[in-house]
Amino acid sequence: MKTILLFYTLFLIVCVQSITPVEVDDSLDTIKAFGLQTCADIRQVATAGINSLQKKFWDNNSKWFKKGWPTGDRENYWTYAMALDAVLDAVESESTRGDWSRYSWLSTVYSSISGQNSDWYDDEAWLAAASGRMYRLAQRKGDNNLAGKAKSALQRLYNDIHAAWDTSCCGNFRAGVWWDRKHTQKATAATGGAIVTSMWLHNITGDRQYLDFAWQVNNPWVANMVQNDGSVCDHISAPSGAKTCGWLFTYNQGIMIGAATMISRANPGNPSQWNEAKRYVQYLLDHETVSSQWGPVLSDGGNGCQGDCKEFKAPTARYLRLFLEVGRKMYPQDSALLDRAYNTLKGSAYAIANAAYNSRDGTFGTAWTGPAPKNGGPVVQTEQNAAIQGLYNYLAVCK
C-alpha cells in the first residue's frame, strides 16, 4: 500500500549452511505451458513457482529476499511477509504428504524477520498472521523452539498494533487503527489486520480478551467504512477524517472477509459476522474479478496494477479460501455463494498456470489472465508471491 500511495500517495540471525531448493523437475519438457487440466497439474506449477522463488529471490548470504530477478535490491517488510506466507503455503501443502524437506528453509525465512517491527501497522499485521500460521505448523512438526518463537512474535506484534488503536482522531469518525507511526491515516489494511491478529491470539490461547478486542475494532469500522453494496473503503485521512472509497483493491475486501470469517467461526451461534463476510465476498466476486476461459479470476486491474498492488490478490485468495472452508462446515445452506467462491479460486489458479506462467523460468506475471513474463524477466517478487499463493490456496480445496 505504501508504494501505491506514493503514486497517488530481517536483522541478522545465526548463520546456517547454504540451503538447496527442493529438487523438482520443473523444466519446460515436463511442465505443460498450456492446457493444464488437473489438481496435479496445478500442484506441479505451484512447486515450480516456490522453487523459483527460492532460487531467484532468496539471498542466502543476507538471509533476506530480493525485490526482483534477475537483479533486485533488498525487499521491504510487507513483501517479505507475503513471501513468508507463500513459503508457509508450500510447506503446509507438502507436509500433508509427508514431505518436510523445505521446512529448514522456512525456519530460516521466518527467523530472519520474526523479531522485527515496521513503521506501518498493516505490515506488522501481515507478519502477525504469518506468525500464527508458523506457530501451528511448528507445533505439528514438533518444533517447540520455533513454535515458541512464533507465539512470542505474534504477542509482541499484537501489543504494538493494539497500541495503535485510537479514538481521538479524525473528524466525525474516530475509531480505528493507525496505518503508520506518523499517524497520517487509519486504514482498512491495518484495522482489518488488527482484527485478524486478535483472532489468531484468541484461537491459540482461548483468551476472551482477544475476541473482545476484535469485536471492539470491527464494529465501528464496519459501521463507518463499509458501503451499502458491501464495498470496503480504503482509509480515512488525518486530521480531516476525509474518507477514501472506491479504490478497487481486492485486499480491502480480502482482509475484511478474513476478519469477519474468523470472528464468525469463533461465534457459531451468532451469524452477524458471517452475513458481513458474505457481503464482502459478494462485492468481490461481482466487481473485482474478470471473466476468462477458466472461469472468474481475481483482478486488481490487470497490468495497470503497479507497486504493492501486484500482490494484493495474495491475501484475498487466502481469505476467500477461509470463507469457503468455514462456510462449508458452518453454513452449507449458502452453497450458491460458496460455489462462486470455489469457482473463483479455481478459475484464478487455472488462469495463473495457463496464462500468467513462464514455464521456462518458473515466474509469473501480474495479471493472472496473462501475459506471462518474458524469458529472462525482469520480474518482481510481489507478483510471484501473489501467484504462488493463488495456486496453493486453490490446491487446499481442489477437487
N, C-alpha and C positions, 0 to 999 in steps of 0.2 A: 504493500500500500504506500510506503514511503516514496518509492520511485514514481508511482502513479501521481501522487500529489505534487511532486516536483514538476511533473509535466503539466498538471492542471493546478497543483500544489503537491577454540575452544581453548590460549590457555594451555600452557604446557602440561603434559601428562608424562607418566613413566613410559619410556621408550619401549616398544615391543619390536619383535623381529618383523621383517618385511612380510606383508600379508599377500598371499596369492589368491586371486579371484577363483571362485568355484569354476571348475572346468566344465563347460557345456559346449556341445557342438552347435554354434550359432552362426555358421557360415552360410553364405548365400545358397550353397547347394542343398542344405538341409532345412533352412527356413524358407518357406514359400513367401514370395513377396506379395502375392495376390491370391484371393480365393480361400482364405483361411476359414474353416468351417466349424471347428470343434473347440471344446474347452481345452483339450490337449494342445491344440494349435496356439491358443491364447497363452497358455502356460509357457510354451516354448518361447514366444515373443517376450513375455514378461521376464523370463530368466535371462534371455539375451540382453534385455534392457538393463537389468540390475547389474549384470556382468560388465556392461559397457560403462555404467555409472561408476563402478569401482575402478575399472581400468583407466578411464579417461578423465575422471573428475576428482578422484581421491589422491591427495598428495601424501604419500606415506612418510615423507620427511617431516613435514609440518604437522601431520595428523589433522588435516583440515581439508575441506572441499574447495575446489576452484570454480570460478564463475563460468568458465567457458572451455570449449575444446575446438580447435587444437591448442589455443592459448587462453589463459584466463587468470585474473587476479584472485586474491583470497575472497571466498564467498562471505556474504553477510549472514547475520544471526538467523533471520527468519527463513531464508532459503536453506540454510544448513538444517534447521529444524524440519523443514519439508523433506530434505534428503534423508534425514534420520527416519521419518515416517515411511519413506519408500523402502529403506533397508529393513525396518521392522516388518513391513508387509511381506517382504521376501522371506525372512526367517520364520515368521509365523506360518506362512504357506508351506515352506519346505519342511519345517519341523513336524507338521502334521503327518508327513510321510516318512518320518524318522530321520530326516537329513538336517543335522545341526552344523554342517561344515562351515556355514557363513557366520555362525554365532560369534566367533572370535573377533572378526572384523566389526560386527555390530557393537560388541562390547567396547572396542576402541573408539568407534564413531560416537557412541553415547558418552563415554568418559571425557572426550575432548571438549564437550560443550556443557556437560551437566552442571558444572559449578559456576557458570557464567550468568550474568544478568544483561538486560538490554535497556536502552533508553526508551523503548516502546513496549507498552504493556501487552499489546496484542502479540508481539513476538514472544514474550515470556509465556503467554497462554498457549501458543502452539507447542512450545517446548514442554510445558507442564502436561499437556495431553499426551505427548510422546513419552514423557516420564511415567505416566500411569500405565501406558502400554508396555513400557520396558519393565516395570515392576511385575506385571502379570506374567510376562514371558520369562523373565529371570526366575520367578518362582516355579514355573513349570519346568524349567531346566534344572532346578535345584541349586541355583547360583545365589546363595543368600547374601553374598557380598554385594553383587550388582543390584539385587532386589532392594537391599537396604539403602544403597546409594541413590537409586531411582526414587524411592519413597521420600528420602530426605530432600532431594531436589524438588520433588512435587510440593512438599510442605513449604519449603523456602520460597518457591515461586508464588505459591498461593498467598503467603504472607505479604509479599511485595505487591501483588495485584490487589489484594484486599485493601491495602493502604491507599490504593488509587481510587477506591470508591468515594464519590463526592456528591454532596447535596447542596453545595454553596454556590454553584455556578451552573447553568448560564441562562440568562433571560428568564422566561416563564417556565422553562423545563430544566430542572436542576439535578435530577437523579441519574447517575451514570458512572461509568469507569473511564478515567482519563486514558486517552490514546497514548500519550507520551509524557515524559517527565517535565517537559516545558509547559504542559497544560495548554496546548493550542486547541484541542478539541476533545470531545468524547465520541467514541466510535463504536459501531456495531461489532467490529472485529475484536475490540478489547472487552466490551461489555458481554457479548456472547461468549468470548473466550473465558471470562471470569466465571460465568455460569458453568461451562464445561469443566473448568479446573475444579470448582467446588464439588461438582458431581463426581469427579474422579476420586477426590478425597472421601466423599461420602460412601462411595462404592467400596473403597479399600478399608476404611476404618469403621464404617457403620455409625459414625458420629452425626447426630442430628443437626449440629450447628452448621455443617456444610450444606445440607439440604436447605436449611432455613436461609442461609445467605444466598443460595441460588435463587430461591423464590424472591428474596428482597431485591435482588438485582434485576431479575426477569420482569416482574410485574410492571414497574413504571416504564421500562424501556419498550415493552410490548404496547403499552397504552399510548405512548407518545411517538414511537418510531416505526410502527407497523401500519401501513396504509390499509384502507378498506379492502383492497384487492389482494392483500397478503404480501405485497412487496415490502421489503425492509429498507428503510432509509440508511444512508451510509454513516453520517455523523452530524453532530451539532458543533458549531464553532464557538470558541471562547473569545471575548466575553459576551458576544451579542446573543448567543443562543440560536443563531440562524441555522435552519435545518437543511441539510443537503440530501435530496431524494432523487430517484430516477436514474441513478447510476446502475446499469445492468451488470453488476459484478456478481457472478454466481456465488462467491464465497460469503457474501452477506446473507443470502438465503441459506447457504450451506451451514454456516456456524449457528444460525438460529434453528435450523432443522435439528442439528445436533443437540443444542441446548434444550429445546422443547422435548425432544425424544428421550433424553436422559432423565429429565425431571419426570416425564410421564412413566417411564419404566420403574422409577422409584416410588410412584404413587398409583398402584394398579387400580385403586378404587376411584380415582379422580381423572376423568378423561379430558379435563380442560386443556392441558398442555398437548395431549395427543391431537386435539382438534386444532390447536395453533400450529402444530407441526404439519398437519395436513394442508393448512392454508399456505404455508411457506412452500411446501412441495408442489402444490397445485400451480402456484405462480411460477416457480422454477421451470416446471415442465411445459407450461404454456408460453413462457416468454424468454427463457434462457436456454433453449435448445434449438437445433436446426435439424431439418429432415435430411436423411441420407438413404442410400440403398440398404443400409444395415439397420435402419430404424432411427429413432430420435437420438441426437448426440448433444451432449453438453457444449455450450459455446459462450465465450466472453467476447464475441465479436470477431472471431476468425483471426486472420493475420494482421488485422488492425490492432489487436491486443498486444500492448508493449509493456516493458518493465515488469513489475511484480505481477501484473495481470496474467502473464504467461503461466503462472502456477495456481491461479485462483480455483481452477477446476479440481485440484487435488483434494482439499478438504471437503469440497462439495460432493465429490464421488464417495468419500468415506462416510459422510453423514447421511447421504441418500441410501447407502447400504445399511447403515444402522437403522434408519427408519424402516426399511424393508424387513430386516430381521426382527425388530421389535413388533412391527405390525403383524407379521405372520404368526407370531406367538400370542399376542395380546388382543389384536383387533382384526381377526381374519375376515370379519364382515366388510372391511374396507378393501376387498380384493381388487376392485376395479382400479383404484389409485395405486395399490401395491403392485399390480401388474404393470401399470405405466412406469412406476419407478424401476422395476426389474428390466423392462424393455429399454429404458434409457441407459441403465448401466450396461446392458448387453450391447445396444447399438453403439455406445461410446467405445467399448472395448474392441468391437469388431472394426469400427472405423479407424481407431488407433493402429490396429495391427495391419489393416489392409491399405490405408491411405496415408497415414502420418508417419509410417515406419520406414526408415532406411535400413534394409536388412544387411547391407554390406558393413555398415558402421555400428549398427545397433543403437541408432539415435532416432529421435522423434521431433516432429515439427510442432509448432504452437497450436494451430487449428487441427483438431482431431479428424476433420474431414479432408485433410491434406492442404497443401502438398507436403511430402516428406522432405527432409533436409537434403541438400546436395551431398554427393560423396565428398568426404573430407571436411565437411562443415562449411562455415562455422556454426556451432550450436551453443546454446547457453543451458546452464543447469536447470533453470526454472522450468523449462518446457519438458525436460527429461523427468523431473520429479513428478510433474502432473500426469504425464502419460503412464509412467510406471505404476502410480497409484490408481489411475483409472483401470488399468489391466488387472491388478491384484484385487481391487475391491469388487470387480465383477467375478473374478475367479472364486472368491469366497462364497458366492451364491450361485455359481454357474450350474446349470442343469441341462 
